Amino acid sequence: MDKISADVYKRINNNLYNAEGDIWWNGNTVLYILKTSVNPWRVGYSSGVIKKLGIEPNGKSALEVGCGGGILTEEIRKMGFTTTGIDPSAESLHTAVNHAKANGLDIQYDKGTGENLPYANNAFDCVFCCDVLEHVQDLPKVISEIARVLKPNGVFFYDTLNRTFISKLVAIKIWQEWKRWAFMPPNLHVWKMFIKPDEIKELLLQNGLDWQEHKGSQPNVSILKMLRYLRKRVNGEWTFADLGRKFWLVESNDMNILYAGYAIKK
């Protein structure tokens, strides 16, 4: 898979993450959905893998690439890892730092991009990159940098969106474009930047990362019920926090939309 063209990349709205104020931990903002509706799935998956591999997080180091406001970073720290988060958005990092301090969590936050990680070779036992790979322009470079900073036998955890007809219908049309249900801003995601499982597997192999598995996700409710819930939010009956109490992702074998996986550095 090649670097995303400039024409495609200019369509994505990554400026959302530079908005002033707390757009991550506020129950009235869209990114709060990551905490309530996505984190339970992705944290549950990575925790299960860590247990299966016999990894003891205490005394181990972990990096989250594209940490945003720290919604996943804090969960990684709570697992027991000595944790670092990196993100290009100063505003998001400001939120992350303040929230960690308020909750007594010792997390190092740095400003930077996945394409140029400011860390030594073989620096981390685990690297997490979740809901990020489909936002970057130079995906091969990001995977190369993650492989570089990961220790031998270290584990790379990721999740991303698959480029399928179903993902275009659900993640782009329903969640983002069709105003009757949409809860995401326009162009938060660009379908052409979604990543097929075979594409990520090829990049992992090229960078000395031994791919292990992929797991899919699906809503905890039927599609019709999900649409009713999204409509309530559009109508102002529910906040994003209310939506998150009813709608979240669960692990499944369906990889048509959002899927997770892990690889081990050879």
C-alpha positions in Angstrom: 0.0 0.0 0.0 1.4 3.4 -1.0 1.3 6.8 0.6 -2.1 8.5 0.2 -2.3 11.0 -2.6 -2.4 14.7 -1.8 -5.8 15.0 -3.5 -7.4 12.3 -1.3 -5.6 13.4 1.9 -6.8 17.0 1.6 -10.4 15.8 1.9 -10.0 14.5 5.5 -10.8 16.8 8.4 -8.1 16.2 10.9 -8.4 19.8 12.1 -11.3 18.6 14.3 -8.7 17.5 16.9 -7.3 21.0 17.1 -10.5 22.5 18.4 -10.2 24.5 21.6 -11.5 23.1 24.9 -12.2 19.6 26.0 -13.7 17.7 23.0 -12.7 14.3 24.3 -14.2 13.8 27.8 -17.3 16.0 27.4 -20.5 14.0 27.1 -21.9 16.5 24.6 -19.1 15.9 22.0 -18.8 13.3 19.3 -15.3 12.0 20.5 -16.9 11.0 23.8 -18.3 8.0 21.8 -14.7 6.6 21.7 -14.8 6.3 25.5 -18.3 4.8 25.8 -18.8 2.9 22.6 -15.4 1.9 21.2 -13.0 1.6 24.2 -14.8 -1.3 25.8 -14.3 -3.4 22.6 -10.7 -2.3 21.9 -9.5 -2.4 25.5 -11.2 -5.8 26.0 -9.5 -7.1 22.9 -6.0 -5.9 23.8 -6.3 -7.0 27.4 -7.3 -10.4 26.3 -4.3 -10.7 24.0 -2.0 -9.4 26.8 -3.3 -12.1 29.1 -3.1 -14.8 26.4 0.6 -13.9 25.7 1.4 -13.9 29.4 2.6 -10.3 29.4 2.9 -8.7 32.8 2.3 -4.9 32.2 4.0 -3.8 35.4 7.6 -2.8 34.5 6.8 -2.8 30.8 6.6 0.3 28.6 3.8 1.2 26.2 3.4 3.9 23.6 0.1 5.1 22.1 0.6 6.7 18.6 -2.2 9.3 18.0 -3.3 9.5 21.6 -5.6 12.5 21.2 -7.1 13.5 24.5 -6.0 10.4 26.3 -9.1 8.3 26.3 -7.3 5.1 25.4 -4.0 6.2 26.9 -5.4 6.2 30.4 -6.8 2.7 30.0 -3.3 1.5 28.9 -1.8 3.2 32.0 -4.5 1.5 34.2 -3.3 -1.9 32.8 0.0 -1.2 34.6 2.2 -0.1 31.7 4.6 2.8 32.0 2.8 4.8 29.4 3.6 7.4 26.8 1.2 9.1 24.4 2.1 11.1 21.3 -0.1 13.3 19.1 0.3 16.2 16.6 -2.4 18.3 18.2 -1.3 20.6 21.0 -5.0 21.2 22.0 -5.7 17.5 22.4 -2.5 17.0 24.3 -3.5 19.9 26.7 -6.7 18.0 27.4 -4.9 14.7 27.9 -2.3 16.2 30.3 -4.9 17.9 32.4 -7.2 14.9 32.6 -4.4 12.6 33.6 -3.3 14.9 36.3 -6.8 15.3 37.6 -7.1 11.6 37.9 -3.7 10.9 39.4 -2.3 9.1 36.4 1.4 9.3 35.6 1.5 9.5 31.8 4.1 11.1 29.6 2.6 13.1 26.7 4.7 14.3 23.7 3.9 16.3 20.6 4.8 14.6 17.3 3.6 12.5 14.4 3.5 8.8 13.6 5.7 9.4 10.6 8.6 10.7 12.7 8.5 9.2 16.2 11.0 11.0 18.5 12.1 7.8 20.3 15.1 5.5 20.2 15.1 2.2 18.4 13.7 -0.7 20.5 12.2 1.6 23.1 8.8 0.1 23.9 7.4 -3.3 24.8 4.0 -2.5 23.3 2.8 0.1 20.8 -0.9 0.9 20.4 -2.3 2.7 17.3 -6.1 2.8 17.3 -8.5 4.8 15.2 -5.5 6.5 13.7 -4.1 4.5 10.7 -7.0 5.6 8.5 -6.1 9.2 9.2 -2.5 9.4 8.2 -1.1 10.3 4.8 2.0 8.1 4.8 0.8 4.8 6.3 3.9 2.8 5.2 6.1 5.4 7.1 4.0 5.1 10.2 4.2 1.3 10.3 8.0 1.6 9.7 8.4 4.0 12.6 6.2 1.8 14.9 8.4 -1.2 14.0 11.5 0.7 14.7 10.6 1.9 18.2 9.1 -1.5 19.2 11.4 -3.9 21.1 12.1 -7.4 19.6 9.2 -9.7 20.6 7.3 -6.5 21.4 3.5 -6.3 20.5 1.8 -3.9 18.1 -1.9 -3.4 18.7 -4.1 -1.6 16.2 -7.6 -1.1 15.0 -8.8 0.6 11.8 -11.6 0.7 9.3 -12.0 -1.7 6.4 -12.6 -0.4 2.9 -15.7 -2.3 1.9 -19.2 -1.5 0.5 -20.6 -2.0 4.0 -18.1 0.4 5.6 -19.0 3.1 3.0 -22.7 2.6 3.8 -22.4 2.6 7.6 -19.3 4.5 8.5 -19.5 7.1 5.8 -23.2 7.5 4.8 -25.1 6.7 8.0 -22.6 7.8 10.6 -21.2 10.8 8.8 -23.2 12.1 5.8 -26.9 11.3 6.0 -28.2 14.0 8.3 -31.2 11.9 9.5 -28.7 9.7 11.5 -25.2 11.2 11.2 -23.3 11.8 14.5 -19.8 12.4 13.0 -18.7 15.6 11.3 -18.4 15.6 7.5 -15.1 14.2 6.3 -14.0 13.0 9.7 -13.2 9.9 7.7 -12.5 9.4 4.0 -13.5 6.0 2.6 -10.5 5.8 0.2 -8.2 6.0 3.2 -9.7 2.9 4.9 -7.4 -0.1 5.0 -8.2 -3.7 3.9 -6.9 -6.4 6.2 -4.6 -7.8 3.5 -3.0 -4.4 3.0 -2.1 -3.9 6.7 -0.8 -7.5 6.8 1.5 -6.8 3.9 2.9 -3.6 5.5 3.5 -5.5 8.8 5.4 -8.2 6.9 7.5 -5.6 5.1 8.6 -4.1 8.4 9.5 -7.3 10.3 6.2 -7.5 12.2 4.7 -11.0 12.4 0.9 -10.6 12.0 -1.1 -12.8 14.4 -4.8 -12.3 13.9 -7.7 -10.0 13.1 -11.0 -9.6 15.0 -14.0 -7.7 13.9 -16.7 -5.7 15.7 -20.4 -5.1 15.4 -23.0 -2.9 17.2 -24.5 -4.4 20.4 -28.0 -3.8 19.0 -29.7 -4.5 15.7 -29.2 -2.0 12.8 -32.8 -0.8 13.1 -32.4 -0.1 16.8 -29.1 1.6 16.1 -30.8 3.9 13.6 -33.5 4.7 16.2 -30.9 5.6 18.7 -28.9 7.8 16.3 -32.2 9.5 15.4 -32.8 10.4 19.0 -29.4 12.1 19.2 -30.1 14.0 16.0 -33.5 15.2 17.4 -31.8 16.4 20.6 -33.5 13.8 22.8 -30.1 12.3 23.7 -26.6 13.6 24.2 -23.6 11.7 23.1 -23.3 10.4 26.6 -26.9 9.1 26.4 -26.1 7.4 23.1 -23.0 5.7 24.6 -25.1 4.2 27.4 -27.2 2.3 24.8 -24.9 1.8 21.8 -21.5 0.3 21.8 -19.3 -2.2 19.8 -18.8 -5.8 20.7 -16.3 -8.3 19.3 -17.4 -10.4 16.3 -16.1 -12.2 13.2 -17.5 -9.4 11.0 -14.6 -7.3 9.7 -16.6 -5.3 7.2 -16.4 -2.1 9.2 -14.0 -1.8 12.2 -11.5 -4.5 13.0 -8.6 -4.9 15.4 -5.4 -7.0 15.3 -1.9 -7.4 16.6 1.5 -8.3 15.5 4.8 -9.3 17.2 8.2 -7.9 16.2 10.5 -10.6 14.9 
